Amino acid sequence: MNFLKKTIIISIFLLVLIFSRAYSLAQTSTPTPIPSSSTAASISECAEQKLNNDQCIEYLKNKISEKEGEKKTLSSQIAVTDNQIKLTEYQIASTQEQITDITLDIDTATKKISGLETSLSALVEVLINRVVATYEVGTIQPLQILLTSSDASDFFSRLNYLKRAQAHDKQLIYQTQQAKVDYANQKIIFEEKKAKVETLKIQLEAYTNKLEQDKKSKEELLNITKNDEAKYQRLLQQAQAERAIIFGGGTDTYMRDVNQGDSIGSIASRSVSPGCSTGAHLHFEVQNGGSIQDPNSYLGSINYSYSYSSDSYGYYGTINPTGNFPWPLNEPIIINQGYGSHGYAKSFYSGGVHTGIDMDSSSSTVKAVKAGKLYGGSYSCTNGKLYYAKVVHDGGLTTWYLHMIPN
């Protein structure tokens, strides 16, 4: 009997608590997102057009695409960067609003539930007394009811009350079981909201970092071009020439077979800038079956440093060699630009990707990273010729060595 009493008491407590929690969540209002003053200037265009968050983000993405589709000029690249900064700022504002929205929802619900616990204690005490009384009445047999009734009407009235009380308790137990299911579902939803906040915080951090990179990209672009359209066009031509050579635009001829580590030439003169280049360096690239590959997957670990500071890593890229090929230059190697999509690549390279690794060394000797057939070639530029070498290896692999004189 004591076990059943405890079960009923616990069930009623859970029922009242869950229904109160559900009511609390249902009554929680959703705060209206309000953009912060710091981002007001960046989203003025969206505000003027009465665009919501999603519409504004899409609008800014379209503006970036339109600018990227225009002929590449310094002004168009600055416009792309400016719009990217605005987009990132708006994404930050939107994410902050979502975090505030969900956090307020969770906090309000938690405070209401906490406040209900005190008032529920008194309510549960009353309900416990009622359930105990109903249970004790339920143990009386019909014969006992008959003997203690004053007349037939009293007998049937008390018997009917007993049946209704018992039916009500059964229904209460059934509702408690259903409430347990609802509680589990509400708990999942509540935890999902908390998890969503954590996800949004990570996203916010990523957007914040990206905003810093966007601003750095604009600063670096203006710094290397000196806000000079002619200089921008020279850098753009260099990037276009490298891509043209890799896809068969140069004129090359077979020279000889080489082994891994053999000298295949030297970096173009450091005293005079070679064609389509701002200075002496080696652009190394890998293709497999005609498809661009990440050189980091082929080159092995080596001693290297960067020609730029750590705060410019996001603009010029970094390297992470994980392969087993020797490098085409002697150690220690200086990295001038990494493989991939970074600030510089987005400003000058087709598709926004630098498809090789730019490097230099105290030694100008360039070596084959693997045995194969050596070809030497050149590509005409407005300021001379871009000389290069390529080595065709077995299995469809080709390695490219640009801005060097093959021999």
Phi, psi and omega in degrees: 000315179300320179300316181295320178301312181299319180299316181294318181298314180297319181298316180295318179301315179297319182299310181296317181297316182292316179297322178294320179296316180297319178297319180300314180296322182293328182277352182288123181275152178268120182294146178280123181298134178234116179302141178287156183296332183293337181253002184301319182294323184289335185249018182299321179300318179293321180295319179299325181268004178055048179265142175279181184307304183298319180294321180293316179299318179294321179299314181291324176298319178295322178296320178296316180297320179297316180293321179294333179280347179284166175301136184289116173224166179299317181296322180293323179290324175296320179296319178299314181296318179299316179292326178293322177297315178299317180298313182295320177298320180290323177296324177295313180299317180297318180294319178299321179295319178296318179298314179298316180303305184291321180297317177297320178300313181293314182298316180298314180298318181296317180295319180295317180297319179298318179293327181290334186300321180294311181291331180291331181301314179293319180296318180296324179299318178295316182294324179297315180299321180293316181296319179298317180296318179297321180295316181296320176296325182294344180274350180285134180279155179304326181295321178295322178295319181297316183292331182264000181274146181283328177202183183296320180297318179295321180299308182292327178296314180291323179294319180294321178297318180298315180296318180295321179296317180294320179295321179296319180294321177297317179296323180296319179295319178298316180296326178297318178297319178294322180295325178299319178295316179297322179298316180298319180293317179297323180295319178299314180298317181297316179292326178296323178296317179296319179293324179297322178298316180297320178297317180294326178295320177295318179296320180297318179297320179296318179295321180297317177296321180295322179299318178297321178294319179299315180294321178295321179299316179296317180298315181293320180299316178292327181291314183284335180265347184056030182057034183249117182299321181297318180292322177300317182295326177294317178294322179294319180296321178301314180296319180293323179295318179299317179294320180297318180297314183300329181255032169089015183277346181271172176249114182226158180225153179291137180249306181186171172275142181230157175258165177300129178092351178293145174288133179240004178152199182214154179300139181304153187316133178279345182279332180229130180297125178290166181302142179054043179207147178270353181172172183293127175189170177243128174260113182253136184216155182230137173233147175226115183063029180084000181257135180297136179241157174280115181301335179300334181281350183247323183279143182272177180295142184202166174283121180209164175215174180251148178277000181229161183283165184299331180286355176253007179302321181291338182269319182258351178087169178228176178236158178209071185295130181230006183269203181228007177285147171288158180279156182284350178237159178284152176287157352281147184258142177251124180269126178260337179194136181269170176282146170118192182263106178223183186304311182297316181299320181293332181279332189234330189264146178300131181077001179071023183233128172273114191273005178222194174236126177267132185213166176212169181203164176293336176259136181272356182293132178251133184238151176288135181275349179200153180296145178172195181263124183270132175237141175245144182203180180210162179219128184284132178236170180293336181246029178128209181242142173264113180267147184207169173225155172221148177238121179266121184254170176294154175081015177085007180272137177227133175247141184243144182226099185258155180069039177216156181262114180285150176211000000 
